[in-house]
Amino acid sequence: MNPNMTKRNALLAQKVIKGLQSRNMSGYYAETREEALQLALSLIPEGSTATMGGGVSVQEIGLVDALKNGNYNFIDRDAYTDKRAAMLQAYDADVFLASANAITDDGILVNIDGNANRVSAMAFGPKKLVLIVGMNKVCPDVDAAMKRARSVAATANAQRFGLSTPCAKTGACMDCKSPDTICCQFLITRFSRHTGRIHVILVNDSLGF
């Protein structure tokens, strides 16, 4: 990471963290992926039941492997034949892991989903959310965050999943109604009514999409 970007990210992260705090959410800043991993594990008590919503960022910092190999009950939906059954267990989990498609510099989270299992669990159910968010996802306002979520995150995920959507073919959001679209549900989290539920770890790195 360029030293100038590191300084910029550290300063910007403090603004985001203040914004999160004003919205009854907790924010943290990690200089490295390794530091982010240790922060995340400090928020997940041993013996906890944890699961995730398919977040690439969560995997990139090594958190999935740490939970699988540690003293945790990790619900790995990829190991289930009935993935719906695994997804439903998320609503009663102690900890739900995810990222954000975008976050504003004053702490608003923006997410898009296709099946809604991820955004619905983020909105309600699991006792605690631990979100791993690279500084590449910070945007100046909600409009910019929505554009990032649709034009960058959704497009990259459509390509990753091999979907037949216009964005997967063109690299740009076409506001489609394709049967394969993953832009079905939009979740904007501007405040948490439940103190201590949402924890956002900002990472001085480019993570996810």
C-alpha positions in Angstrom: 0.0 0.0 0.0 1.3 3.4 -1.0 2.3 5.3 2.2 0.3 8.3 1.1 -2.8 6.2 0.6 -2.2 4.7 4.1 -2.2 8.1 5.7 -5.3 9.1 3.6 -7.1 6.0 4.5 -6.4 6.3 8.2 -7.8 9.8 8.3 -10.8 8.9 6.2 -11.5 5.9 8.4 -11.7 8.1 11.5 -14.4 10.1 9.8 -16.3 7.0 8.9 -16.0 5.6 12.4 -17.4 8.9 13.9 -20.3 8.6 11.5 -20.9 5.0 12.5 -20.8 5.9 16.2 -23.4 8.7 15.5 -25.6 5.9 14.1 -25.3 3.6 17.1 -22.8 1.3 15.3 -19.2 0.5 16.2 -16.3 1.2 13.9 -12.7 0.0 13.9 -9.7 0.6 11.7 -7.1 -2.1 10.8 -3.8 -1.2 9.0 -3.5 -4.8 7.6 -5.5 -7.8 6.9 -3.8 -9.6 9.7 -4.9 -6.9 12.1 -8.4 -7.0 10.8 -8.5 -10.8 11.4 -7.5 -10.3 15.0 -10.0 -7.5 15.5 -12.8 -9.7 14.1 -11.9 -12.7 16.3 -11.9 -10.4 19.3 -15.6 -9.7 18.6 -16.5 -13.4 18.2 -16.4 -15.3 21.5 -15.3 -18.9 21.3 -18.2 -21.3 21.1 -20.3 -18.8 19.2 -22.4 -19.9 16.3 -21.3 -17.9 13.2 -22.2 -17.9 9.6 -21.9 -15.5 6.7 -23.5 -14.0 3.6 -21.0 -14.9 1.0 -18.6 -12.0 1.7 -15.4 -12.2 -0.3 -13.8 -9.7 2.0 -14.4 -12.0 5.0 -12.5 -14.8 3.2 -9.7 -12.5 2.0 -8.6 -11.6 5.6 -8.6 -15.3 6.6 -11.6 -15.1 8.9 -13.5 -18.1 7.4 -10.5 -20.4 7.8 -9.9 -19.2 11.4 -13.5 -19.9 12.4 -13.5 -23.4 10.7 -10.3 -24.3 12.5 -11.1 -22.7 15.8 -13.5 -23.4 18.7 -16.5 -22.0 16.9 -19.7 -23.5 15.4 -19.3 -22.2 11.9 -22.3 -22.8 9.6 -20.8 -23.3 6.2 -23.6 -23.2 3.7 -21.3 -24.5 0.9 -21.2 -27.8 2.9 -25.0 -28.1 2.8 -26.9 -29.9 0.1 -29.9 -27.9 1.2 -28.5 -24.4 1.2 -31.8 -22.8 2.1 -31.7 -24.7 5.4 -28.2 -23.3 6.1 -29.3 -19.8 5.2 -32.3 -20.0 7.5 -30.0 -20.8 10.4 -28.3 -17.4 10.0 -31.3 -15.6 11.5 -30.7 -17.2 14.9 -26.9 -17.1 14.8 -24.8 -15.4 17.4 -22.7 -13.7 14.7 -23.3 -13.0 11.0 -20.3 -12.1 8.9 -20.5 -10.0 5.8 -19.0 -7.0 4.0 -20.8 -4.0 2.5 -21.1 -3.2 -1.2 -20.5 0.4 -0.2 -20.3 2.7 2.8 -20.6 6.5 3.0 -18.0 8.6 4.7 -20.6 9.4 7.4 -21.3 5.8 8.2 -24.3 4.7 6.1 -24.1 1.1 4.8 -25.4 0.2 1.3 -26.0 -3.4 0.2 -27.7 -5.1 -2.8 -28.8 -8.7 -2.9 -30.3 -11.2 -5.2 -31.9 -13.8 -2.9 -32.2 -11.4 0.1 -30.7 -13.9 2.6 -27.8 -11.6 3.2 -29.6 -8.3 3.4 -32.4 -9.7 5.4 -30.0 -11.2 8.0 -28.2 -7.9 8.2 -31.5 -6.1 8.9 -32.8 -8.5 11.5 -32.1 -11.8 13.2 -28.4 -12.5 14.1 -27.4 -11.1 17.5 -24.2 -9.5 16.1 -23.0 -8.4 12.7 -19.3 -8.2 12.0 -18.6 -6.5 8.7 -15.2 -6.5 6.9 -15.0 -3.4 4.7 -12.0 -2.4 2.5 -11.4 1.3 2.2 -12.0 1.0 -1.5 -15.7 0.9 -0.7 -15.9 4.3 1.0 -18.1 6.8 -0.9 -18.9 10.5 -0.3 -22.7 10.0 -0.1 -25.6 7.6 -0.6 -26.0 8.3 -4.3 -22.3 7.5 -4.9 -22.6 4.4 -2.7 -25.6 3.2 -4.7 -23.8 3.7 -7.9 -20.8 1.8 -6.6 -23.0 -1.0 -5.4 -24.7 -1.4 -8.7 -21.9 -0.5 -11.2 -19.0 -2.1 -9.4 -20.0 -4.7 -6.9 -23.1 -6.1 -8.6 -21.4 -6.2 -12.0 -18.3 -8.0 -10.6 -20.4 -10.5 -8.7 -22.5 -11.2 -11.8 -19.4 -12.0 -13.7 -18.0 -14.1 -10.8 -21.2 -16.2 -10.7 -21.3 -16.6 -14.5 -24.7 -15.0 -14.7 -26.3 -13.9 -18.0 -27.0 -10.3 -17.2 -26.3 -7.2 -19.4 -23.8 -6.0 -16.8 -21.8 -9.3 -16.9 -21.4 -8.8 -20.7 -20.8 -5.1 -20.8 -19.2 -4.3 -17.5 -21.8 -1.6 -16.7 -25.1 -1.5 -15.0 -28.0 -1.5 -17.4 -30.8 -1.3 -14.8 -32.0 -4.6 -16.2 -34.9 -6.9 -15.3 -33.0 -10.0 -16.4 -34.1 -13.3 -14.7 -30.5 -13.5 -13.5 -30.3 -10.0 -12.0 -28.8 -9.8 -8.5 -30.0 -6.3 -8.0 -33.3 -7.4 -6.4 -33.2 -6.1 -2.9 -31.5 -2.9 -1.7 -30.7 -2.3 2.0 -29.6 1.1 3.3 -28.6 1.0 7.0 -28.6 4.5 8.4 -29.0 3.7 12.1 -29.1 0.7 14.4 -31.7 0.6 17.2 -29.7 -2.2 18.9 -26.6 -1.0 20.7 -23.6 -3.3 20.2 -25.1 -5.2 17.3 -23.3 -3.8 14.2 -19.5 -3.8 14.1 -17.7 -2.5 11.0 -14.0 -3.2 10.6 -12.5 -0.9 8.0 -9.3 -2.3 6.4 -6.5 -0.3 4.8 -6.7 -2.5 1.7 -8.7 -3.1 -1.4 -11.1 -6.0 -0.5 -14.0 -7.6 -2.2 -15.9 -5.9 -5.0 
